[in-house]
């Protein structure tokens, strides 16, 4: 998946960080006025969130100033974002939607959905910053302490002294960002929005690990020191970074630690957002923001149970064919997890071999794509280990797209805290999901599409993108990837069941008041995963309510729309054309994806 730290800003962040647009002349063509509006939204987005420019590889030329700054945080920023979003939504709706057609109409609908769901959440809820989907500003997966060091190390490039100076400027901003988050967290806690005790414990573990380091040992300092030395850049950047860490960053980290320690004694153990102000509405809005579909909690839960049953039956048949016949499907998965033949050694050498084997899988996948896609990605993909400093809270795998200028390659990150959590039988489908034909194919085609406005290339919808990557796992079976690999096929079915289980436990905790332990037991009993990986997953769903539902909801919609197009076109249906139509239109809400497919059907008929 796209980097979970960036993903959760979601498409809504593009609209939320925009300021008042200055429209082109009223007499301009509607499409020209729309594109001018989009350009102004992006310009203001970069002013509010300079990291976006770096993430896209655009922090140069007229935007070079963005490389020296991090975005602000704090209650004033939250209030301004909410006001901006409401104003921008009204301004967009003042444009003549009825006079737009083709991709211009699609572009309008995408941005209108983004602003509308953000504005709805802003008006309903007074906590979590802006929008929905992440109620706790500080957790094991949310907060600048968790995201900024990795961002500075992997996305802030250092080639010149100016780049290293910009890094130090961002380190100085980092302390202010931490204090801005502290202000928001205090406000939210006064409303009763306190993370569960186990979330606080995990966040404190990570915060203390960062705050207790000697400045010279901090990844923040080591990153600039290493890279400045590699480029023979003088100027004492390492010493300056050490001073900034000691004077600006460590005290701000300690203030966040003190706040979490102060609320820990009275924190509750309940996992779900049902206990928060307007908790039921918060969950429904979070599901809609992530999945971009209007599914109720009951629909999510019941669909998950049905899929667990049907996928479990399919898995049972395949397991029996290869000799795994004793116990429930979950018990057989657990036995496979415990079987040493499916493990890489939990050593540096074993982890290097694991990544080398993933690269071999990618080499095998690329030649299989051509019969299924008319357009293929050009940008390369690197496979990298999740930084050890954040392994404890990070997902099993995620994806960072390449920069638009090509200066930074796309990265597929894999969590190797314990190789037992990454058994060999599951690695092929993980690589399909994060690589090709999953995220790397979809997101690279999105970036390489020449006719999409920048705001569309910078937007992410979890229902569309995660739904596509899960659909890609199913497509890999059709492509013949597992023709001679029944164990790999079992791994694919495990991951499909995993996404069905997510529907059950996410809605279980947030709508049906399941405890963390009840969700963990169902998860492990059903798919047999190791406890460490299962805990990371369950606790992830606690702090990102609704996000985990977007995978299966999105996949089911991609499958439904493919069936719709096949039935409508009969012999004229072309799978390559269907894929190109859905992918080259760029990321869209699932409601808009149906319009994209309807346009493809009409075009193919014509």
Buried (B, 14 or more C-beta within 10 A) or exposed (E): BBBBBBBBBBBBBBBBBBBEBEBBEEEEEBBEBBBBBBBBBBBBBBBBBBBBBBBBBBBBEEBEEBBBBBBBBBEEBBEBBBEBBBBBBEBBEEBEBEEBEEBBBBBBBBBBBBBBBBBBBBEBBBBBBBBBBBBBBBBBBBBBBBBBBBBBBBBBBBEEBEBBBBBBBBBBBBBBBBBBBBBBBBBBBEEEBBBBBBBBBBBBEBBBEBBEBEBBEBBBBBBBBBBBEEEEBEEEBBEBBBBBBBEBBBEBBBBBBEBBEEBBEEBEEBBBBBBBBBBBBBBBBBBBBBBBBEBEBEBBBBBBBEBBEEBBEBBBEBBEEEEBEEEEBBEBBBBBBEEEEBBBEBEEEEBEBBBEBBBEBBEEBBEBBEEBBBBBBEBEBBBEBBBEBBBBBBBBBBBBBBBBEEEBBBBBBBBBBEBBBBBBBBBBBBBBBBBBBBBBBBBBBBBBBEEBBBBBBBBBBBBBBBBBBBBBBBBBBEBEBBEEBBBBBBBBBBBBBBBBBBBBBBBBBBBBEBBBEBBBBBBBBBBBBBEEBBBBBBBBBBBBBBBBBBBBBBBBBBBEBBEBBBEBBEEEBBBEBBBBBBBBBBBBBBBBBBBBBBBBBEEBEE
